[in-house]
Amino acid sequence: MSASSAKDPVVDYLQTYVTAFDLPVQLNARVTSLTRTDDGFEIRTTDDTFHARQVVVATGPFRVPFVPPAAQGLEPSVPQVHCASYRNPEALPGGSVLVVGGGNSGFQIAEELAATRQVDLSIGERAPRLPQRLAGRDLFWWLTRLALLRVTVDSRPGRRASRREFIIGTNKRRLRKVGVRFRPRLVEADGRTVRFADGSTYTASGGGLGDRLPFRLHLDPHRRWS
């Protein structure tokens, strides 16, 4: 299983793994506390208490959705979907899509949607990019071998890495090849029209393919609209 695998093979792999080892997976279990004990850890959920020798905290760095205030300027007839709620292209209304936010989620969603519709991607600032593979190895193989995945947020490399998101395995050239159009930072929304930093606008039209405009907002941990 490569870090660049698509989501469906990853899901299949995890389901097979759970079945092979008969793991007692509990979905939608909200953890309320995690404390160290003499034998390891105690994990409390809303319904139960567990004890384990080791615990993996895998919440991710951007786990709280953030919707920029300007989104409130769009009228209710314009559908808005945060990336935390996005599942697949079929779940969105038909028509063109404006993806707002140039992080990994923004790039990945824009590329997936571009296979079936026109997509514009609004990016506020340029994020550093890393290739998915280096010298024949997956990027995360190198990060693991160099112990970079174990650094704390208080360390010097941890502080540098936490300041901004790194785009992994893709770039603008790749998205342009599949038809994605790039826009600058979105600064204002009014009714069915949004305005970008360069003064250009994008309007959800009253008919045709632009009749429904799903509007995706990207989460930024530093509360900057990226």
C-alpha positions as CSV (number, residue, x, y, z in Angstrom):
1,M,0.0,0.0,0.0
2,S,1.6,3.3,-1.2
3,A,0.9,6.7,0.3
4,S,-0.3,7.7,-3.1
5,S,-3.0,5.1,-3.3
6,A,-6.5,6.2,-4.1
7,K,-9.1,6.2,-1.3
8,D,-11.0,3.1,-2.5
9,P,-8.0,0.8,-2.4
10,V,-7.1,2.2,1.0
11,V,-10.6,1.5,2.3
12,D,-10.5,-2.1,0.9
13,Y,-7.1,-2.6,2.5
14,L,-8.2,-1.5,5.9
15,Q,-11.4,-3.6,5.7
16,T,-9.4,-6.6,4.8
17,Y,-6.9,-5.9,7.6
18,V,-9.7,-5.7,10.2
19,T,-11.2,-8.9,9.0
20,A,-7.9,-10.8,8.9
21,F,-6.9,-9.9,12.4
22,D,-10.5,-9.9,13.8
23,L,-10.1,-6.4,15.2
24,P,-12.9,-5.0,17.4
25,V,-13.4,-1.7,15.5
26,Q,-15.9,0.7,17.1
27,L,-17.0,3.5,14.8
28,N,-18.3,6.9,15.9
29,A,-16.8,6.4,19.4
30,R,-16.1,9.9,20.8
31,V,-13.0,9.9,23.1
32,T,-13.5,12.1,26.2
33,S,-10.2,11.5,28.0
34,L,-6.9,9.8,27.7
35,T,-4.8,9.3,30.9
36,R,-1.6,7.4,31.6
37,T,-1.8,4.4,34.0
38,D,0.8,2.1,35.5
39,D,0.1,-0.4,32.8
40,G,-0.2,2.0,29.9
41,F,-3.2,4.2,29.2
42,E,-6.9,4.5,30.0
43,I,-9.2,5.7,27.3
44,R,-12.7,6.9,28.1
45,T,-15.4,7.3,25.5
46,T,-19.0,8.5,25.9
47,D,-20.1,4.9,26.3
48,D,-17.2,2.8,27.6
49,T,-13.7,2.7,29.1
50,F,-10.7,0.9,27.5
51,H,-7.2,0.1,28.6
52,A,-4.2,-0.3,26.3
53,R,-0.4,-0.5,26.4
54,Q,-0.1,1.8,23.5
55,V,-2.3,4.5,21.9
56,V,-2.1,6.1,18.4
57,V,-3.5,9.6,18.3
58,A,-4.5,10.1,14.7
59,T,-6.8,13.1,14.7
60,G,-4.7,15.0,12.1
61,P,-3.6,18.6,12.3
62,F,-6.7,20.2,10.7
63,R,-9.5,18.4,12.5
64,V,-11.8,21.4,13.2
65,P,-13.5,22.8,10.1
66,F,-13.1,26.5,9.6
67,V,-15.4,28.5,7.3
68,P,-14.2,32.0,6.4
69,P,-16.7,34.8,7.3
70,A,-17.0,35.9,3.6
71,A,-18.9,32.7,2.8
72,Q,-21.8,34.2,4.7
73,G,-22.3,36.6,1.8
74,L,-23.5,33.9,-0.6
75,E,-27.2,33.5,-1.0
76,P,-28.8,30.2,0.3
77,S,-29.4,28.9,-3.3
78,V,-25.6,28.5,-3.8
79,P,-24.6,25.1,-2.3
80,Q,-21.6,25.2,0.0
81,V,-19.7,22.0,1.0
82,H,-16.7,22.0,3.4
83,C,-14.0,19.5,2.6
84,A,-14.7,17.8,6.0
85,S,-18.2,16.8,4.6
86,Y,-17.1,16.1,1.0
87,R,-17.3,12.4,0.0
88,N,-17.4,12.1,-3.8
89,P,-18.4,14.0,-7.0
90,E,-21.7,12.2,-7.2
91,A,-22.8,13.7,-3.9
92,L,-22.6,17.3,-5.3
93,P,-25.1,19.0,-7.5
94,G,-24.4,19.1,-11.2
95,G,-22.5,22.0,-12.8
96,S,-19.3,23.8,-12.4
97,V,-17.4,24.0,-9.1
98,L,-15.3,26.7,-7.4
99,V,-12.9,25.1,-5.0
100,V,-11.5,27.6,-2.5
101,G,-8.3,26.7,-0.7
102,G,-5.0,25.5,-2.1
103,G,-4.0,22.9,0.5
104,N,-3.8,19.1,-0.2
105,S,-7.5,18.7,0.2
106,G,-8.2,21.5,-2.3
107,F,-5.8,20.1,-4.9
108,Q,-7.1,16.6,-4.5
109,I,-10.8,17.5,-4.6
110,A,-10.3,19.8,-7.6
111,E,-8.5,17.0,-9.6
112,E,-11.2,14.5,-8.8
113,L,-14.0,16.8,-9.8
114,A,-12.3,17.9,-13.0
115,A,-13.0,14.5,-14.5
116,T,-16.7,15.3,-14.8
117,R,-17.1,19.1,-14.7
118,Q,-15.4,22.5,-15.0
119,V,-13.4,23.3,-11.9
120,D,-11.9,26.6,-10.8
121,L,-9.4,26.5,-7.8
122,S,-8.8,29.7,-5.8
123,I,-5.5,29.9,-4.0
124,G,-4.5,32.7,-1.6
125,E,-0.8,31.9,-1.1
126,R,1.8,29.5,-2.6
127,A,2.5,26.5,-0.4
128,P,5.8,24.5,-0.5
129,R,5.6,21.3,-2.6
130,L,7.1,17.9,-2.0
131,P,7.2,15.0,-4.5
132,Q,5.4,11.8,-3.6
133,R,8.5,9.8,-4.5
134,L,12.2,10.4,-4.1
135,A,15.0,8.2,-5.4
136,G,12.5,5.4,-6.0
137,R,11.0,5.5,-2.5
138,D,7.8,7.0,-1.2
139,L,8.2,10.3,0.5
140,F,6.9,8.8,3.8
141,W,9.5,6.1,3.7
142,W,12.1,8.9,3.9
143,L,10.3,10.8,6.5
144,T,10.1,7.6,8.6
145,R,13.8,6.7,8.2
146,L,14.9,10.2,9.0
147,A,12.6,10.2,12.1
148,L,10.9,13.4,10.9
149,L,7.5,11.9,11.7
150,R,8.5,11.6,15.3
151,V,9.5,15.2,15.9
152,T,7.5,17.2,18.4
153,V,5.7,20.4,17.6
154,D,8.1,22.2,20.1
155,S,11.2,21.2,18.2
156,R,12.7,23.4,15.5
157,P,11.7,21.2,12.6
158,G,8.3,20.7,14.2
159,R,7.7,24.4,14.5
160,R,8.7,25.0,10.9
161,A,6.4,22.2,9.6
162,S,3.4,23.4,11.7
163,R,3.5,26.9,10.3
164,R,2.1,25.9,6.9
165,E,0.8,22.9,4.9
166,F,3.1,21.1,2.4
167,I,1.5,20.1,-0.9
168,I,2.4,16.5,-1.6
169,G,2.5,14.7,-4.9
170,T,0.8,17.2,-7.1
171,N,1.2,20.7,-8.6
172,K,-0.5,23.3,-10.8
173,R,0.8,21.8,-14.0
174,R,-0.8,18.5,-13.3
175,L,-4.2,20.1,-12.5
176,R,-4.0,22.3,-15.6
177,K,-3.6,19.2,-17.7
178,V,-7.0,18.0,-16.6
179,G,-8.6,21.4,-17.2
180,V,-8.6,23.0,-13.8
181,R,-8.4,26.8,-14.0
182,F,-6.6,28.8,-11.2
183,R,-7.9,31.9,-9.5
184,P,-6.3,34.2,-6.9
185,R,-7.4,34.6,-3.3
186,L,-11.2,35.0,-2.8
187,V,-11.9,38.2,-0.9
188,E,-15.6,38.7,-1.0
189,A,-18.9,37.0,-1.7
190,D,-22.2,38.7,-2.5
191,G,-25.3,36.9,-3.6
192,R,-24.3,34.5,-6.4
193,T,-21.0,36.3,-7.2
194,V,-17.6,36.0,-5.6
195,R,-14.7,38.5,-6.1
196,F,-11.0,37.6,-6.2
197,A,-7.9,39.6,-5.1
198,D,-7.2,40.7,-8.7
199,G,-10.7,42.2,-9.1
200,S,-12.0,39.4,-11.3
201,T,-15.3,37.7,-10.4
202,Y,-17.1,34.3,-10.6
203,T,-20.8,34.1,-10.8
204,A,-23.2,31.2,-10.4
205,S,-25.4,31.7,-13.4
206,G,-29.2,31.3,-13.6
207,G,-29.2,28.4,-16.0
208,G,-27.1,25.9,-17.8
209,L,-24.0,24.2,-16.3
210,G,-23.4,27.1,-13.9
211,D,-26.8,27.0,-12.5
212,R,-25.6,25.2,-9.3
213,L,-22.3,26.2,-7.8
214,P,-21.0,23.9,-5.1
215,F,-18.6,26.0,-3.0
216,R,-15.8,24.2,-1.2
217,L,-14.0,26.0,1.6
218,H,-10.5,24.8,2.7
219,L,-9.6,24.7,6.4
220,D,-6.4,26.6,7.4
221,P,-5.1,25.9,10.9
222,H,-3.8,29.5,11.3
223,R,-7.2,30.9,10.2
224,R,-5.8,32.4,7.0
225,W,-8.0,32.0,3.9
226,S,-5.7,29.9,1.7
